[in-house]
Amino acid sequence: MIASLHGTVVDKGLDSVVVECGGVGYLCQATPRTLADLPGGAEVTVLTTMVVREDAMTLYAFSDAASREIFALVQTVSGVGARNALALLSVLTPGEIAGAVADGDVKALQRAPGVGKRLAERMAVDLKGKLDAYMEAAPAPTTPDGGAGAAGDAADAAVVAQVTEALTGLGFGDKEAAAAVAEVLADSADSATAGAADVSSVLRAALASLGGAR
């Protein structure tokens, strides 16, 4: 089992990162929050979990222990797989997930794409009392950058395409994803600190917007 990686970030996509260790590049799936903490070309240490299935072996990277542990714990619930767990961590922090379970807040858990009412109810029941330790120990939510403004029609079009693709990959509908991205870009353009549109910050802001709307 690969528990952690220490190396250089040689490539980063919308939902994955490649960390090179000793000449070997390890492809890891990760949430936008984790990816934001891994700048390209930097030497980093990430915690990892390997999920082995009949047709694939997939590494998942996390910037903190709480996220990795929550990722494993939520998968103990029947019907929750790695994809659901990663989607949940893409929308909510470990502390927010723990709080939602403790409060029986099914709607909060439903913010994650692919998590319907029945699955959220099952998570709230099955995880009750198992996540309390993460309510205060988890890191604070990452606030989306306010400076991701429009740098031009061409740049915005590229950002819209990339972020929309990432959101649909997480399970959001095409129209729903495109509308969220457009709203984030419009808000950024109205901001006094608006700057060049950034894929990572727009993705995080869109996820926050979509999560709050569910």
Backbone as CSV, one residue per row, in Angstrom:
resi,resn,N_x,N_y,N_z,CA_x,CA_y,CA_z,C_x,C_y,C_z
1,MET,0.848,-1.202,0.000,0.000,0.000,0.000,0.882,1.249,0.000
2,ILE,0.598,2.178,-0.883,1.340,3.437,-0.939,0.613,4.437,-0.048
3,ALA,1.254,4.825,1.052,0.607,5.685,2.040,0.916,7.162,1.847
4,SER,2.013,7.476,1.177,2.365,8.875,0.951,3.374,8.965,-0.182
5,LEU,3.483,10.167,-0.739,4.459,10.439,-1.791,5.186,11.738,-1.470
6,HIS,6.489,11.761,-1.724,7.262,12.990,-1.574,8.052,13.174,-2.860
7,GLY,7.752,14.240,-3.576,8.431,14.448,-4.847,8.013,15.752,-5.477
8,THR,8.177,15.846,-6.790,7.918,17.074,-7.526,6.637,16.960,-8.350
9,VAL,5.844,18.008,-8.311,4.632,18.059,-9.123,5.045,18.340,-10.570
10,VAL,4.906,17.340,-11.434,5.331,17.505,-12.830,4.159,17.735,-13.775
11,ASP,2.953,17.449,-13.327,1.779,17.683,-14.168,0.550,17.764,-13.274
12,LYS,-0.396,18.593,-13.675,-1.608,18.749,-12.872,-2.780,19.017,-13.792
13,GLY,-3.849,18.233,-13.633,-5.068,18.429,-14.398,-6.163,18.980,-13.520
14,LEU,-7.403,18.915,-13.999,-8.529,19.439,-13.237,-8.922,18.537,-12.078
15,ASP,-8.600,17.241,-12.181,-8.967,16.316,-11.112,-7.845,15.343,-10.765
16,SER,-6.631,15.646,-11.202,-5.519,14.731,-10.943,-4.191,15.472,-10.896
17,VAL,-3.195,14.800,-10.345,-1.852,15.369,-10.261,-0.840,14.246,-10.441
18,VAL,0.298,14.562,-11.057,1.378,13.594,-11.197,2.538,14.063,-10.332
19,VAL,2.912,13.229,-9.361,4.034,13.528,-8.469,5.172,12.577,-8.829
20,GLU,6.306,13.150,-9.207,7.455,12.330,-9.599,8.344,12.068,-8.384
21,CYS,8.563,10.790,-8.104,9.394,10.373,-6.975,10.463,9.415,-7.483
22,GLY,11.717,9.806,-7.381,12.798,8.937,-7.824,12.716,8.550,-9.281
23,GLY,12.262,9.467,-10.130,12.174,9.204,-11.553,10.902,8.513,-11.999
24,VAL,10.014,8.218,-11.058,8.741,7.565,-11.388,7.599,8.540,-11.113
25,GLY,6.723,8.740,-12.092,5.592,9.643,-11.912,4.350,8.885,-11.462
26,TYR,3.779,9.314,-10.357,2.582,8.668,-9.811,1.362,9.553,-10.090
27,LEU,0.396,9.005,-10.823,-0.833,9.725,-11.121,-1.824,9.528,-9.981
28,CYS,-2.280,10.634,-9.412,-3.211,10.568,-8.281,-4.459,11.389,-8.580
29,GLN,-5.609,10.846,-8.238,-6.856,11.597,-8.301,-6.942,12.452,-7.035
30,ALA,-7.504,13.656,-7.166,-7.564,14.547,-6.011,-8.699,15.550,-6.172
31,THR,-9.088,16.177,-5.077,-10.128,17.198,-5.104,-9.513,18.535,-5.512
32,PRO,-10.335,19.488,-5.977,-9.821,20.818,-6.312,-9.116,21.478,-5.136
33,ARG,-9.604,21.225,-3.919,-8.975,21.819,-2.735,-7.558,21.306,-2.546
34,THR,-7.356,20.013,-2.736,-6.014,19.440,-2.628,-5.125,19.937,-3.754
35,LEU,-5.649,19.966,-4.973,-4.863,20.413,-6.121,-4.405,21.855,-5.965
36,ALA,-5.224,22.677,-5.327,-4.860,24.075,-5.123,-3.637,24.213,-4.215
37,ASP,-3.384,23.206,-3.387,-2.240,23.228,-2.474,-0.975,22.634,-3.095
38,LEU,-1.053,22.232,-4.377,0.072,21.557,-5.026,0.507,22.322,-6.270
39,PRO,1.290,23.377,-6.113,1.713,24.166,-7.277,2.651,23.388,-8.196
40,GLY,2.513,23.610,-9.492,3.357,22.932,-10.462,4.836,23.211,-10.250
41,GLY,5.666,22.172,-10.330,7.103,22.316,-10.165,7.586,22.320,-8.732
42,ALA,6.657,22.325,-7.785,7.037,22.381,-6.366,7.323,20.989,-5.813
43,GLU,8.148,20.947,-4.787,8.401,19.693,-4.079,7.351,19.573,-2.984
44,VAL,6.618,18.495,-2.997,5.486,18.358,-2.087,5.470,16.985,-1.419
45,THR,4.688,16.907,-0.363,4.392,15.623,0.283,2.877,15.494,0.347
46,VAL,2.360,14.400,-0.161,0.920,14.166,-0.108,0.650,12.816,0.539
47,LEU,-0.459,12.736,1.242,-0.914,11.471,1.803,-1.743,10.775,0.736
48,THR,-1.647,9.474,0.655,-2.347,8.762,-0.419,-3.085,7.530,0.088
49,THR,-4.053,7.137,-0.699,-4.784,5.888,-0.498,-4.898,5.205,-1.847
50,MET,-4.615,3.910,-1.889,-4.755,3.166,-3.135,-6.018,2.317,-3.088
51,VAL,-6.852,2.484,-4.095,-8.070,1.698,-4.208,-7.851,0.680,-5.320
52,VAL,-7.936,-0.597,-4.977,-7.670,-1.674,-5.929,-8.982,-2.347,-6.322
53,ARG,-9.226,-2.395,-7.618,-10.393,-3.087,-8.147,-9.939,-4.074,-9.210
54,GLU,-10.861,-4.876,-9.689,-10.502,-5.887,-10.680,-9.906,-5.282,-11.941
55,ASP,-10.403,-4.111,-12.329,-9.976,-3.522,-13.593,-9.046,-2.321,-13.441
56,ALA,-8.704,-1.930,-12.207,-7.855,-0.744,-12.034,-7.279,-0.643,-10.632
57,MET,-6.136,0.041,-10.545,-5.540,0.427,-9.270,-5.386,1.946,-9.316
58,THR,-6.072,2.626,-8.424,-6.102,4.083,-8.465,-5.575,4.686,-7.174
59,LEU,-4.674,5.669,-7.320,-4.145,6.397,-6.176,-4.951,7.676,-5.975
60,TYR,-5.281,7.977,-4.738,-5.968,9.212,-4.392,-5.064,10.002,-3.453
61,ALA,-4.876,11.281,-3.747,-3.976,12.124,-2.953,-4.749,13.108,-2.084
62,PHE,-4.204,13.365,-0.899,-4.837,14.278,0.060,-3.764,15.141,0.708
63,SER,-4.127,16.390,0.994,-3.169,17.308,1.606,-3.190,17.245,3.129
64,ASP,-4.156,16.524,3.707,-4.227,16.405,5.166,-4.797,15.048,5.559
65,ALA,-4.470,14.630,6.771,-4.878,13.310,7.258,-6.392,13.196,7.419
66,ALA,-7.047,14.284,7.839,-8.500,14.232,8.054,-9.237,13.881,6.773
67,SER,-8.822,14.483,5.656,-9.483,14.200,4.374,-9.303,12.743,3.974
68,ARG,-8.082,12.226,4.169,-7.838,10.832,3.811,-8.655,9.883,4.681
69,GLU,-8.766,10.179,5.937,-9.501,9.305,6.848,-11.011,9.362,6.573
70,ILE,-11.520,10.564,6.295,-12.933,10.701,5.946,-13.220,9.944,4.654
71,PHE,-12.309,10.035,3.696,-12.440,9.336,2.417,-12.643,7.842,2.654
72,ALA,-11.872,7.277,3.572,-11.981,5.850,3.868,-13.250,5.539,4.658
73,LEU,-13.579,6.365,5.629,-14.722,6.097,6.493,-16.053,6.138,5.752
74,VAL,-16.229,7.105,4.868,-17.521,7.202,4.186,-17.740,6.012,3.243
75,GLN,-16.646,5.381,2.823,-16.783,4.224,1.941,-17.200,2.957,2.690
76,THR,-17.242,3.026,4.018,-17.744,1.883,4.781,-19.266,1.803,4.709
77,VAL,-19.895,2.867,4.216,-21.347,2.888,4.052,-21.703,2.160,2.762
78,SER,-22.642,1.263,2.834,-23.070,0.504,1.659,-23.531,1.441,0.540
79,GLY,-22.985,1.240,-0.640,-23.369,2.055,-1.789,-22.485,3.245,-2.040
80,VAL,-21.562,3.528,-1.127,-20.646,4.658,-1.292,-19.297,4.147,-1.784
81,GLY,-18.891,4.601,-2.955,-17.608,4.206,-3.513,-16.611,5.340,-3.488
82,ALA,-15.447,5.103,-4.059,-14.384,6.109,-4.070,-14.828,7.379,-4.796
83,ARG,-15.574,7.215,-5.881,-16.045,8.376,-6.644,-16.966,9.245,-5.795
84,ASN,-17.903,8.609,-5.074,-18.791,9.371,-4.190,-18.012,10.071,-3.091
85,ALA,-17.052,9.354,-2.508,-16.273,9.906,-1.405,-15.470,11.119,-1.857
86,LEU,-14.871,11.033,-3.050,-14.086,12.154,-3.561,-14.995,13.331,-3.908
87,ALA,-16.175,13.041,-4.470,-17.126,14.101,-4.797,-17.576,14.821,-3.529
88,LEU,-17.784,14.069,-2.462,-18.197,14.653,-1.183,-17.123,15.602,-0.657
89,LEU,-15.863,15.174,-0.750,-14.754,16.003,-0.277,-14.466,17.170,-1.213
90,SER,-14.992,17.112,-2.436,-14.826,18.222,-3.369,-15.768,19.372,-3.025
91,VAL,-16.875,19.038,-2.369,-17.894,20.038,-2.052,-17.850,20.472,-0.593
92,LEU,-17.531,19.543,0.303,-17.516,19.822,1.741,-16.149,19.516,2.333
93,THR,-15.758,20.251,3.356,-14.534,19.954,4.084,-14.800,18.784,5.037
94,PRO,-13.753,18.142,5.553,-13.967,17.069,6.528,-14.811,17.526,7.719
95,GLY,-14.562,18.741,8.194,-15.334,19.262,9.319,-16.801,19.441,8.984
96,GLU,-17.074,19.889,7.759,-18.463,20.072,7.339,-19.182,18.734,7.172
97,ILE,-18.461,17.730,6.680,-19.055,16.392,6.550,-19.382,15.842,7.930
98,ALA,-18.434,15.985,8.855,-18.651,15.498,10.219,-19.825,16.213,10.871
99,GLY,-19.910,17.524,10.653,-21.002,18.295,11.231,-22.353,17.900,10.651
100,ALA,-22.376,17.654,9.335,-23.622,17.251,8.683,-24.106,15.907,9.208
101,VAL,-23.184,14.978,9.406,-23.548,13.661,9.938,-24.040,13.788,11.372
102,ALA,-23.339,14.571,12.177,-23.724,14.747,13.577,-25.114,15.378,13.707
103,ASP,-25.431,16.313,12.810,-26.715,17.010,12.856,-27.813,16.296,12.078
104,GLY,-27.436,15.218,11.375,-28.410,14.546,10.532,-28.842,15.413,9.367
105,ASP,-27.940,16.290,8.899,-28.241,17.237,7.827,-28.095,16.544,6.469
106,VAL,-29.132,15.867,6.059,-29.115,15.102,4.812,-28.933,16.006,3.601
107,LYS,-29.540,17.187,3.634,-29.435,18.104,2.499,-28.001,18.543,2.258
108,ALA,-27.238,18.717,3.320,-25.840,19.109,3.160,-25.051,18.016,2.449
109,LEU,-25.303,16.772,2.820,-24.612,15.653,2.195,-25.029,15.497,0.735
110,GLN,-26.254,15.895,0.409,-26.752,15.792,-0.957,-26.123,16.817,-1.893
111,ARG,-25.354,17.732,-1.358,-24.675,18.704,-2.214,-23.680,18.019,-3.150
112,ALA,-23.157,16.885,-2.730,-22.176,16.164,-3.546,-22.865,15.490,-4.721
113,PRO,-22.333,15.655,-5.937,-22.942,14.985,-7.091,-22.893,13.472,-6.921
114,GLY,-24.003,12.810,-7.253,-24.061,11.360,-7.122,-24.579,10.893,-5.785
115,VAL,-24.788,11.817,-4.862,-25.311,11.461,-3.537,-26.770,11.900,-3.451
116,GLY,-27.668,10.943,-3.619,-29.089,11.240,-3.542,-29.604,11.198,-2.116
117,LYS,-30.907,11.407,-1.957,-31.497,11.480,-0.622,-31.319,10.185,0.162
118,ARG,-31.595,9.052,-0.467,-31.495,7.773,0.250,-30.068,7.480,0.683
119,LEU,-29.110,7.743,-0.209,-27.714,7.488,0.135,-27.247,8.432,1.237
120,ALA,-27.681,9.677,1.167,-27.320,10.651,2.196,-27.907,10.245,3.550
121,GLU,-29.144,9.755,3.540,-29.773,9.307,4.786,-29.027,8.112,5.364
122,ARG,-28.605,7.206,4.499,-27.850,6.037,4.956,-26.520,6.461,5.565
123,MET,-25.864,7.449,4.939,-24.592,7.948,5.470,-24.795,8.587,6.842
124,ALA,-25.846,9.373,6.972,-26.108,10.057,8.242,-26.335,9.056,9.377
125,VAL,-26.992,7.944,9.051,-27.282,6.921,10.066,-26.051,6.066,10.361
126,ASP,-25.427,5.545,9.302,-24.308,4.612,9.478,-23.055,5.256,10.057
127,LEU,-22.863,6.558,9.797,-21.650,7.243,10.263,-21.857,7.998,11.567
128,LYS,-23.065,7.949,12.082,-23.386,8.674,13.319,-22.421,8.287,14.437
129,GLY,-21.755,9.272,15.021,-20.831,9.038,16.126,-19.429,8.626,15.704
130,LYS,-19.223,8.377,14.404,-17.913,7.917,13.934,-17.019,9.046,13.436
131,LEU,-17.606,10.232,13.226,-16.837,11.340,12.661,-16.680,12.517,13.611
132,ASP,-17.131,12.357,14.847,-17.121,13.480,15.790,-15.730,14.073,15.996
133,ALA,-14.701,13.248,15.930,-13.339,13.724,16.164,-12.868,14.719,15.105
134,TYR,-13.538,14.737,13.959,-13.100,15.599,12.864,-13.804,16.959,12.853
135,MET,-14.757,17.150,13.733,-15.536,18.385,13.699,-14.699,19.615,14.024
136,GLU,-13.714,19.477,14.895,-12.858,20.609,15.230,-11.433,20.410,14.717
137,ALA,-11.036,19.156,14.501,-9.664,18.902,14.073,-9.458,19.158,12.601
138,ALA,-10.556,19.166,11.806,-10.425,19.337,10.359,-9.984,20.752,10.018
139,PRO,-9.245,20.927,8.906,-8.816,22.249,8.474,-10.001,23.107,8.073
140,ALA,-9.833,24.435,8.167,-10.899,25.361,7.809,-11.156,25.319,6.312
141,PRO,-12.398,25.613,5.911,-12.729,25.601,4.481,-11.861,26.565,3.695
142,THR,-11.530,26.189,2.485,-10.758,27.050,1.610,-11.698,28.039,0.951
143,THR,-11.386,29.336,1.056,-12.223,30.358,0.453,-11.802,30.577,-0.984
144,PRO,-12.716,30.481,-1.939,-12.366,30.710,-3.338,-11.757,32.084,-3.527
145,ASP,-10.734,32.191,-4.387,-10.087,33.457,-4.655,-11.079,34.420,-5.289
146,GLY,-11.073,35.649,-4.807,-11.970,36.651,-5.359,-11.391,37.316,-6.580
147,GLY,-10.116,37.038,-6.904,-9.469,37.757,-7.974,-9.487,37.036,-9.288
148,ALA,-10.330,36.049,-9.470,-10.360,35.316,-10.726,-11.335,35.975,-11.684
149,GLY,-10.928,37.108,-12.274,-11.788,37.844,-13.176,-11.546,37.461,-14.615
150,ALA,-12.285,38.111,-15.524,-12.143,37.813,-16.949,-10.950,38.533,-17.527
151,ALA,-10.143,37.832,-18.312,-8.976,38.428,-18.961,-9.224,38.581,-20.445
152,GLY,-10.421,38.266,-20.902,-10.725,38.342,-22.324,-11.663,37.227,-22.712
153,ASP,-12.365,37.420,-23.811,-13.337,36.421,-24.248,-12.709,35.063,-24.506
154,ALA,-11.525,35.036,-25.125,-10.864,33.768,-25.443,-10.470,33.031,-24.173
155,ALA,-9.923,33.783,-23.211,-9.502,33.165,-21.949,-10.707,32.618,-21.206
156,ASP,-11.799,33.410,-21.172,-13.012,32.965,-20.485,-13.577,31.702,-21.134
157,ALA,-13.558,31.651,-22.441,-14.086,30.489,-23.153,-13.308,29.235,-22.788
158,ALA,-11.982,29.375,-22.675,-11.151,28.231,-22.319,-11.434,27.774,-20.894
159,VAL,-11.594,28.736,-19.988,-11.885,28.412,-18.598,-13.243,27.732,-18.482
160,VAL,-14.242,28.281,-19.173,-15.588,27.700,-19.145,-15.553,26.254,-19.614
161,ALA,-14.840,26.003,-20.705,-14.780,24.648,-21.258,-14.116,23.684,-20.290
162,GLN,-12.975,24.082,-19.710,-12.235,23.186,-18.827,-12.980,22.930,-17.517
163,VAL,-13.499,23.987,-16.916,-14.187,23.830,-15.630,-15.504,23.079,-15.803
164,THR,-16.230,23.367,-16.887,-17.471,22.650,-17.149,-17.213,21.162,-17.326
165,GLU,-16.135,20.829,-18.023,-15.779,19.422,-18.223,-15.479,18.747,-16.883
166,ALA,-14.766,19.463,-16.008,-14.438,18.899,-14.695,-15.700,18.683,-13.865
167,LEU,-16.623,19.636,-13.910,-17.852,19.522,-13.124,-18.742,18.395,-13.629
168,THR,-18.845,18.254,-14.945,-19.655,17.157,-15.483,-19.015,15.811,-15.164
169,GLY,-17.684,15.800,-15.092,-16.988,14.570,-14.706,-17.301,14.167,-13.278
170,LEU,-17.620,15.167,-12.429,-17.983,14.896,-11.045,-19.455,14.484,-10.911
171,GLY,-20.219,14.645,-11.997,-21.611,14.209,-11.951,-22.652,15.297,-12.108
172,PHE,-22.236,16.561,-12.238,-23.196,17.636,-12.434,-23.654,17.651,-13.900
173,GLY,-24.861,18.132,-14.146,-25.380,18.220,-15.497,-24.681,19.307,-16.295
174,ASP,-24.690,19.178,-17.629,-24.016,20.148,-18.502,-24.533,21.572,-18.282
175,LYS,-25.844,21.736,-18.319,-26.431,23.072,-18.174,-26.170,23.629,-16.775
176,GLU,-26.292,22.773,-15.780,-26.073,23.184,-14.390,-24.635,23.650,-14.196
177,ALA,-23.687,22.892,-14.761,-22.270,23.232,-14.625,-21.948,24.527,-15.357
178,ALA,-22.429,24.658,-16.601,-22.145,25.853,-17.394,-22.708,27.109,-16.735
179,ALA,-23.904,26.988,-16.157,-24.524,28.140,-15.492,-23.717,28.562,-14.262
180,ALA,-23.208,27.594,-13.511,-22.424,27.904,-12.316,-21.123,28.599,-12.690
181,VAL,-20.478,28.127,-13.749,-19.219,28.736,-14.190,-19.461,30.164,-14.672
182,ALA,-20.524,30.350,-15.435,-20.846,31.686,-15.937,-21.102,32.653,-14.782
183,GLU,-21.794,32.165,-13.758,-22.087,33.005,-12.590,-20.808,33.401,-11.860
184,VAL,-19.889,32.440,-11.701,-18.621,32.726,-11.017,-17.809,33.756,-11.796
185,LEU,-17.746,33.595,-13.123,-16.988,34.539,-13.945,-17.613,35.933,-13.908
186,ALA,-18.947,35.983,-13.889,-19.637,37.274,-13.825,-19.351,37.966,-12.494
187,ASP,-19.383,37.208,-11.403,-19.089,37.774,-10.085,-17.661,38.279,-10.027
188,SER,-16.738,37.533,-10.643,-15.332,37.929,-10.644,-15.127,39.197,-11.457
189,ALA,-15.837,39.296,-12.562,-15.712,40.473,-13.415,-16.206,41.728,-12.700
190,ASP,-17.203,41.553,-11.816,-17.745,42.687,-11.067,-16.884,43.067,-9.873
191,SER,-15.949,42.174,-9.497,-15.124,42.416,-8.322,-14.082,43.483,-8.606
192,ALA,-13.791,44.295,-7.622,-12.787,45.344,-7.772,-11.400,44.771,-7.904
193,THR,-11.235,43.511,-7.501,-9.907,42.882,-7.547,-9.830,41.887,-8.689
194,ALA,-10.711,42.007,-9.659,-10.750,41.045,-10.754,-9.434,41.006,-11.502
195,GLY,-9.027,39.798,-11.883,-7.797,39.615,-12.642,-8.019,38.545,-13.671
196,ALA,-6.948,37.878,-14.093,-7.071,36.839,-15.103,-7.822,35.639,-14.541
197,ALA,-8.739,35.116,-15.335,-9.511,33.954,-14.910,-8.581,32.769,-14.691
198,ASP,-8.742,32.099,-13.562,-7.888,30.976,-13.195,-8.750,29.732,-13.053
199,VAL,-8.380,28.656,-13.759,-9.184,27.445,-13.780,-9.416,26.891,-12.377
200,SER,-8.353,26.809,-11.570,-8.464,26.218,-10.237,-9.418,27.010,-9.342
201,SER,-9.268,28.339,-9.320,-10.114,29.151,-8.446,-11.564,29.166,-8.930
202,VAL,-11.758,29.181,-10.260,-13.115,29.159,-10.797,-13.784,27.823,-10.487
203,LEU,-13.023,26.739,-10.582,-13.573,25.419,-10.269,-13.992,25.339,-8.814
204,ARG,-13.156,25.827,-7.915,-13.492,25.796,-6.493,-14.736,26.642,-6.204
205,ALA,-14.804,27.819,-6.824,-15.946,28.700,-6.595,-17.220,28.091,-7.172
206,ALA,-17.117,27.464,-8.337,-18.287,26.821,-8.951,-18.784,25.664,-8.100
207,LEU,-17.850,24.882,-7.542,-18.237,23.789,-6.671,-18.954,24.300,-5.423
208,ALA,-18.452,25.419,-4.880,-19.093,26.001,-3.703,-20.505,26.466,-4.046
209,SER,-20.650,27.063,-5.234,-21.956,27.545,-5.672,-22.924,26.389,-5.898
210,LEU,-22.482,25.364,-6.573,-23.330,24.202,-6.832,-23.692,23.471,-5.555
211,GLY,-22.722,23.383,-4.638,-22.991,22.703,-3.371,-24.028,23.437,-2.555
212,GLY,-23.961,24.770,-2.550,-24.919,25.537,-1.786,-26.304,25.520,-2.378
213,ALA,-26.386,25.215,-3.683,-27.694,25.228,-4.346,-28.446,23.936,-4.178
214,ARG,-27.768,22.896,-3.659,-28.420,21.579,-3.542,-29.087,21.407,-2.196
